[in-house]
Amino acid sequence: MRIAFDARYIEKEGSGVSVYASHLLYNLFKTNDIEIITISAPDQDINGLCNIDTENISCPYGIQNHPMQEYWLSFKLPHFLKEKKADILFCPAFIVPLKKLPIKLGVTIHDFVFRFAPTSMNRRFALYAKFMTNKAVKLSDFIITDTKAIKDELIDLYEKDPKKVYHVHPGKTFRTFKESKDNSNSSKNSLNALGIRKPYFLFVGNLEPRKDISRLINLFQRLRKKSEFSDHLLVLCGKKRWQWNKIEPDIKNNLENVFFTGYVEQEHLEGLYKGCKAVFATSFYEGFGFPVLEGMQAGKIVFASSIPTFREIGGKGAVYLDLSDLGASEGIISDTLKNEEKMEIIKKASEKRLDDFSWEESAKKTIDIFKKSLIF
């Protein structure tokens, strides 16, 4: 079975789809159960980025090159797929050819931000995302989602045969978080490199409206009025991305003890997690949520928005907040962090929950879906 994998989403400083695509591609390659043909963008070294060795099709356009990439995918790529004898084209996000291919097409739909959180996109891209997602759903032979919550949304929004929609949880993004002297030193080195001091709360993710940054900062400033949190920092780790200009006016006068790191390399990111007091994941809409898993891996209490995807990921291993009620959220955080017994129960639950997230298992389930699609 030969799989053409559109790897153009993978980048060195990637998040979200890039993280998903790189980990899945690497673990599919490791299985040796299938043959992988990658599709790369100009100047993109997929084998180097993912530590693999595969055949490759070079696309002259990156994922930002509209509409030329859609033309190439629809009218030029089929020739290369035939030449490489590919059985399936797999697209790890919604950008797909605009016409039916002579081989099977699979796609991962991560979310419906254009529908449920449109303020996080400019209008033009929201319309594009809607158009391409509609095409992906219509033309695909199978669809994978990261969570059952997104699978349910997809089935509600589109007339797609539920038997062709599968939810496969991604795996953990960090290989290990062992308690050790070396780990402690690593955390200290990371904090020194970034100019951060303890104690601090940590948020990780692109800084955009759906992450609810404004309310998170308001919540943090309320917490700082309590004596036990008065010296804390709020570290916001991530790039300022979609519609940041809509957030900035609301927070510019409320940034005391708020620290922006920008993008942080993996080695320092692990150190940030290990050194923090607790992790915040405050999005009001998500398709998945790697920071929830990462916080749990680091052995930290994760305070997450009470949305279906986060509850599905965290289970009993996280604490859930309704950020529309900052007073109640403040009380939950304060009460939790003062209760050692409660924190221990949550951490044990998170350790158990983490057993359900494995990239090896994700790859195995994805291959099973590939095989099934070729039968029907």
N, C-alpha and C positions, 0 to 999 in steps of 0.2 A: 504494500500500500504506500503510494507516494503522495505526500501532502505538500502543496505549495502554501507557504506561510507568509503573509504580508507583514514583514518585520519593520516596515518604515516608521512605525510609532516609537521604536526603541531609541532612546537617546541617553547620553551619559548623565545628564542632570534631569532625569525624567521623574515623573510621579504618575500616580493613577494608571492610565492605560499603558504607559511605558513600563512601569513596574510589572503589571500583569503580563504583558506580552513577553518581556525578557525572561521572567521566571518560568512561564509556561513553555516557551520555546526551548529553553535549556533542559527542562525536565522531560519534554517530549523527545528531544535528541538523545538523552541519557538512556531511554528505555530500550533502544535498539529494536523496537517492535515495528517501527515505521521508518520510511525514508523521508527526510525533510529537504525541501527546496525552498530557500528563503528568497523573498523579494525585497530588495534593498533600495534605498534612496541614494541620490548622488553623494559621494564622499562619506558614505556610511559604512563602517567596517563592522558588519553584524557578527562575523566570527570572532572578532576581537572583543566586541562589547559583551558577548554572551558566552565566550569561551567554548565555542563549538566549531565544527568543521563540516560545512554542508555545501551542496551545490547552490548556485545563486543565479537569480534573474535580476539584472540591474534595471531599475525603473528610472527614467530621466527626470522624474518629478517627485518631490516630497509631498507629505500629506497636506501642506498648506497651499499647494499649487493648484488652485481651482481656476478654470474647469479642465485644464490640460491633463491632470492626473485621471479624471473620470473618463476622458476620451481614451487615454492610453490603456486603462484597465479594461475598458469595454471593447476596444478594437485592435489593440496591439498585443496585450497580454495573452489572449487566447492562442495566438501563434506559438508563443514561448511555452505555454502550458502543454500544448500538443507535442512540441519538440521534446520536452522533458518527460512526457508520458505521465503527467500528474493525474491523480484520481480525484483529488479534492482541492479546491481553493478555500483556504481558511483565512478569514479576515478578523483580527482580534478587536475590531471596533466597527462602527457603522459605515465606513467608506468602502463601497463595493462597486463592481461593474454595474452599468446601468441597463444591461440586457442579460437575458438568460444565457448561461454558458453551456457548452456540451458536456461539462463535468459537474460534479456536485459542488455546491457552494454552502459553506458554513460561516456563521458570523457570531461574534459575541456582542450582545447589546448590554451595556453597562448601566445605563440609566435613561431617564427621560427628562433631563434638565430643561430642555426647551419647552416642555409642557408644565412641569411642576415648580421650576425655579428659573423662569425666563429672565429675571433681573440680573442673573449671573452671566448673561451673554449679551453681546450687542445684537440688535434686532436682525441684522443681516446674517450673522452666523446662526442665530436661533432658527431662522427660516431654512438655512442650508441643512442644519442638523435634522430638522423635522423632515425635509424632503428626502435626505439620504437614509434616514432611519426607516421611513416608509418603504423606500426601495429595498432596503436590506431585508425587512420583514417579508415583503412580497416575493422577492426572488430567491431567498435562501431555502435550502433543503432541510436545514436544521439551524436552530438558534440556541446559544448558550447564554445564560445570565449568571451573574456572580452570586445572587441570592434568590431565595424563593419569593421574597417580597417583590423584586423586580420582575420575576417570571409572572407573578399574579397580575402586576400592572400591565405587562405586555399582553397577556391574554384578555384582560379587560378592555384594552385600547384597540386591539387589532383582531381581526377574524382569522387567526392563525390556529391551525390544528394543534391542540395542546400536546399531542403525542410527538410533535416535532420541536418542542421547547423543553430544554433541560436546564436545571440550575446546578452549577458546580462551584462550590466554594473555592476561592483561591487559597493558597497556603500562607504560611508565616513568612515574613520578609527577612527576618534575622535568623541566622543559623543557630545561634546559641546566646544565652545571657547567663553565664555561670557566675555565681558569687565567688569572687576570688580577690586576692590582693592586686593582681594584675588588672582585673576589671575595674577596681576602685581607682587605680592609678590612671587607667585609660580614661575614666570619667573626668578625673581631675585635670588631665592633660587637655581634654576636649574643652572643658570650661575655660581653662586658661587661654587656649587658642582663640576662643570666641569672645573673651572678655566678659564672661558671665560669672556671677557669684551666687552662692547658695544663701538662703533657700529660694526656690522658684517653682512656679507652676509652669507646665509646658503645653503648648498647642503646636501641632505639626500638620501642615497642609498648605495648599495654595491659598493665598489671601484674597478672597472674593466674597461677594454678598451672601451666597448660600451657606457659607461657613459661619454666619452669624457673629462676625468679629466684633461689631459694635456692641451687641448685648453681652458678649463675653467680657469685653473690657469694662463695661458698666458693672457686671457682676464682680469682677476682680477688684474694682475700686471700692465696692461695698464691703468685700471681705477684708480689705486692708484697714478698715475702720475698727476691726476687731484686733485686740492687742496681740493675739497669737499669730496674726498674719500681717501685721503692720510693716514688717521688714521684708516681705516677700516681693519677688519680681514675677511678672508674667512674661514668659519668653515665647514669642511668636516666630516659629521656625517655618519658613517657606517663602516662595516668591510672591510678589505683588502681581496678581494676574488679572483675570477678567473683571472689568468694571471697578477696579480699585478706586478710581476717581469718585465713585458713588459712596464709598465707605469713608474716605479720608476726611471730608468736611465734618462728619459726625464725631470723629474721634480725636481730631487734632488738638483739642484743648483738654483731653482726658488721658494723657499718656504718661503720667507720673509712674515710674517703676515698670513701664512697659518697654521691653527690649525686642527689637527686630533683628533677626540673624540673616535673613535672606536664605538662599539655598545652602544646605549643609551636606557635606560629603558623608557617606555611610558610616565611616569610622567615627566621626564626631557626633553623628546623629545617635548612635548607640550610647555614646557617653552622655549625651544630653538626657536621654531617657533614664539612664541609670542614676543620674544625679538629682532628678527632679523630686518634688514633694508629691505631685499627682499630675495626671494627664487629663487635659480637656479635649473632647471631640464634640463640637457644638453645632455641627451642620443641621440645618432644618430640612435638608434633602440630600440623600446620598444613594449611590448604587451599591457601594460596599463601604469600606472604611479601614484601610490598613493601619492608621494610627491607633485604633481600638485594639487590634491584635498586638501591635508593637508595644503599647503601654502594658498590656497584660503579660507579654513576654518578659518585659523588664521587671515584673513583679510589683508594678505600681497600681494604685487605685485609679481607675479610669472613670471620669465623670462624663457621661455621654448624653447627648440629646435623646429624648424618648421618642425615637422614630423607628419604624419597623425594621429597617436594615441593621441599625445598631443593636436593637434588641435580639435580632436573629444571630448576629455575630457574637455579642457579649454574653448572652444568656444571663446566668446568675453571677457571672464574673465581672460585672461592671455595675456602676451606680448611675441611675437615669434621672435626668433633669428636664423640667419644662421651663425653658428660658423665657417664656412669656410671663412667668411669675418669678422675678428675681429674688424676692424676699424668701419664698419657699426654697428656691435653689440654694441660696446662701445658707439657710438653715440646714439643709441636707448635707452640704459640703462640710460645714463646721462640725455637725454632729458626728458624721462619719469619721473624720480625721481625728477626733478626740476619743473614739471608741476603738481601742486596740483589738478587742475580741471580735468586733464586727469586721474590722479590716482583715483580720486573719481568715475569717470565714469567706470573705469575698475573694481574697487571694488564692485560697485553696480551690474555690469554684472556678477561678480563671485558669488555674493550672490544668484542671480537668477539661475545661472547655477548649483549651489550646490543642488538645489531642485530636480534635476533629478537623484541624486545618493543616494540611500537608500538601506541598506541591507535587510530591510523588503520586499521591492519591488523586490529585486534580488531573495530572497528566494521564493516569490510568483511566479515569472516568472519561476524559476527553477522547482518548483513543477508542474506547468502547463505543462512543457516540459516532466517531468516524466510521467504524466498522458497520455499525447498525445502518448508517445512512447509505452505504453501498449495497445493502441487501434489499432495501425497499425503494 
